[in-house]
C-alpha cells in the first residue's frame, strides 16, 4: 500500500489528538512543544496511554501532561545513564589498550593471527581506518604527519578515537582469553564472556542515549549474560526473566560502575529520579517487585 497522507499543521495535530481522547488543557503550550519536539517523537510516549493501538484512541483521563512527564523522565534518565557510560567507556578503553598492548605490542589489532574470525578482523580494521582518517585529534594529526608506517597509529592512539562499538567488536574477536580475563578481573567480573556480553549490550544503550531514542520501556535486541552465582561484589539475588529489558542492562551498568567508582551516586540519583516522577512504573522498565531490596540497588 502506498503512503499518501499529507503533512498537517500543528493546530491540526492538536485537534487530531483531542479527537482521539487526549486531554489538552493548554493548546498553545502543547502546540509549542509539538513544534519543538515533534509529533512522532512524542508519540513514542503517548502510545502507552492508548486504549486502541490501531485507531490510536486514548484511555480515559489521558492528558498531555502525562505524556510530557514520560518524555522528560526518559530525557533525564538518558542523561544519567549516558554519564555513567562515559565513565565505563573511558576506563574500558584504557584497560583494553594496556593489557592487550603489553602482551601483543602496539599494533595487535592489525595482527590477523590474534583474531577469531577473518571476516570480523577485516571489518574491524576497515572501521578503524575510517575512524582514524576522520579524526581531528591533534595526536592523530601529529602522528600521521611524522610516520607513514604502519598505516594506522599504535593502539594507544588509534583506540582513543574508535567508537565503543568498534572497541566491543575488537574485544569480542580477540582470540587470547588470558588477556581478556585480565581486563574482566580489573572490573571484578567473573569471566570475560560476561564482560564481552555487557559491552555489546551497553553499546546499544549508549547509542540509544546518544541518538535520543526512547529508552525507559525499550526492549533491546540483545540480552546481557547475567551471572546467577555469587559475585565478588554486590549483585542481584534473582536473575530477571525479561532479560532484554532496561533493568537487566542497568544491573550490568551499576555493577560495572561500582567496580570503577565505589561509592558512586548512580543508584541514589536513579531513585531520586523515580521520586521526581511518581507516575513512572518501574515494572515497565523490567524492574521486578522488591528490586530496591537487592544488594546491588541498595
N, C-alpha and C positions, 0 to 999 in steps of 0.2 A: 504494500500500500504506500502510495506517495504522500509525503508530508506536505500539507498545503495550508497550515494555519498561519494567519498573518501576525505580524508584530502588533501588540496592543499598548496603549498608553498606560502610564502609571495609574491614572484615575480608573481606567477600565480594569486594571489588575485588582485594585481595591474593591471594585464592585463585584468582580468575579468571586473573590474570597468571601465577601459578605453574603452573596447569593448561596454559597456553599455552606454557610453556617458559622464562619469565623467572626467572632465579636471584635469589632474595631471601634474603640471609643474615640480615638483621636485620629481622624483620617489624614489630616495634614502631616502629622508626625509619622504615621505608617507609610504614607506616600514618600516622604523624605528618606526613610530607611530603605524602602524598596528601590529607590533610585540610587542609593549609595552602596547597598549590599547586593542587590539582585534578587529577582523573583525565585529562580531555581536554586540559588544557594540557600535562601531561607526555606524553600520548600522541603529541604532535607530535614528541617527541624519541625515543621508543622505536620509532616507525614505521620508522626506518632500520635497526633491528635485526630487523625482521620478515622471516621467510623466505617467508611466505604472507600477502599483503596482504588477502586475502579472509577467511580464517579467523583471521588475526592471530596465527599461531603464530611463535615466535621462532627465530632461528638458534641453533646450538649456542654455548654459552659467553656468551650474552647475560645481562648482570647489571643489577640495579637501579642499581649504582654507575656503570655506563657511561651509563645514561640520565641520571642526576643530573649527571654530568660534562658531557654535552652541554647540559643545561639551564643549568648555571652558566656554561659558556663563552659561551653565547648571551646570557645576562644581562649578563655583564661586557663583551661585545662591544658590546651596545646602549648601555651607559653610555659607553664610549669614543667611539662614533660620535655619539651624541647631544650629547656635549660639544663635538665638532668642529663639528657642525651648528649649535649655538647661536652659535658664533663667526661662521660663514659667514652665518647669517641676520641677525645684527645688522649686520654690515658691508654686506651686500647691501641691506638696508633703508635704511641711511644713504646709500648711493650712488644708489639709485633716487630717493629723496626729493630729494637735492641736484641731480643732473643734470636730472631731469625738471622740477623746480620752477624752476630757474634759467632755463630756456628758455621754459617754458609757464605759469609762475605757480603760485600757491598751490593752485589748485583744478583742476589739469589732469585729474584723474581724474573730474571732473564734466563735462568737455567732450566731447560725443559726436563732434565733428569729429576728435578725436585717437584715435578707436577704429577698429579694422579692421572689427569686426562689432558691429552694434547689439544683437543678442541677448546677446552676451557683455558688452557695455557695461552693459546693463540689469541683467544678473545680478550683475556685479561691484559696481555701485553699490548694489544692494539688500543685498548681503552686507556692504558697508562700513557701511551704515546700521545693520544689525543688530549688527555688531561694536562700533560706537561706542555704541549705545544700551545695551549690556550691560556696558560698561567701567566699572570703579570707579577708574580712574586720576584723580588729583587734577587733572592738567592738562586732562583731558576735562571733568570736572565744572565746573571753574572757567570753562572756555571757554563751555560751554552756558548757564551762569548769566549770563554777561556779553553774549554775542552770540546773535542768533537768525537772522542771515542771513550767509552761506548756511547751509543746513540742517545741513551737516557741517563740522567744523573743517578747517583747511588740511592739506595733505599731511603736513607735518612733525609734526602731532599725530595725525591720523587713521591714518596708516600705521604708527604706533608700536603701535597696538592691533589692527592687521589681522593675520590669520594668514599664515604663509609661503605657504600655498596660494593665498590671495587675492592676495598680492603677486606670485606667479608668474603668475597669470591676468591681472593688470593689465599686467605686463611683456609678456606674450605678445600681448595685444590692442592694445598701444600702437602707433600707426602712424608714429612718427618713428624711422626706422632710425639716423639720425645720432646721436641722443641715446642710443639703446640701445647703439650701438657704443662710446660714451664709457664706459659702465658696464663693458662687456666688456673694454675696453682697460685699465681700472683693475685687472683681475684677470689680465692677460697672456693673455686668451683670444682667439684669432684669429677674431672674428666673433660677433655677438650671437646668431646661431642656435644655436651651441653652448651659450652661456650659458642661453638660453631652454630648451633641452632638459635641461640639467643641473638647472635649477631645478625643472622638472616632475618629473623622476625622483627627485631627492633629497627632494622634498616627501613622496613615498610612503615613502621610507626613514625620514624623520623621524617620520611618523605611525606607522609600524611600531614604532619605538623608544618613542614616547610612549604607545602603547596596548599595549605589552608583547607584541606579536605575535612569532612565530618569525621570525628574521632570517637565521641563518647559512647555511642552504641554500635560501633562498627564491628563487623565480623571479618577478621583478617584472613588472607589466603593461606597462611601457614600457622601451624600450632607449635609453640615452643616446647622443646623437651623439658619436662618438669620432674626433677628427682623426687621419688616417692620415699626414699630412705632419709635418714638423719643427715643433715648438712653441717658443715663446720661452724656456721653462724646461724642466726635466727632465720627460720624458714616457715613455710605453711605446713600444718599438720594434715590437711586434707587437700589432695590434688583435685582441682575442679574438673567437672565433666565437659563444660563448654570451653575447651582449651583454645579456641580461636577468638575468644573474647578479649576485651581490653584488660580485664582483671588478670588473666594469665600472663599477658605481656608486661603488665605493671609489676607483677610479682618478680619477674626476672630483672626488671629495671631497678626495683627497690633493693633487691639483694646485691646487685652489681654496684649500685651507688654506695651501699653500706660498706662494701669491701674497699672502696676508694676513699670515701669521706665518712668515717664513723661519726655519728652524731649529726649527720646532715638533717635538714628540716623538710625533706620531701613529704614524708608521711604526715607530719603536722600540717604542712601547707595544703596537702590534699584534703585532709579532714576539715580544715578551715574553709576550703572552697565548697565542700558539701554543706557546711553550716550556712554559708552565704547564700546558697541556692537550695533551700529546704525542699523544694518540689522535685528535685532530681532523684530519680530512683536508681540506686547503685546496682540493683539487680539487672537493669538494662545494659550495664557495662560488664555483666557476668559476675559481679560480686556475690558470693554466697551468703546465706544467713550466718551471722556470727563472725563475719570476716574481721571485725575490729578486735576480736579476741585472739586472732592468730599472732604468734610471736613476731612474725615479720612486720605486722601492721600496728604493733603497739608502740 
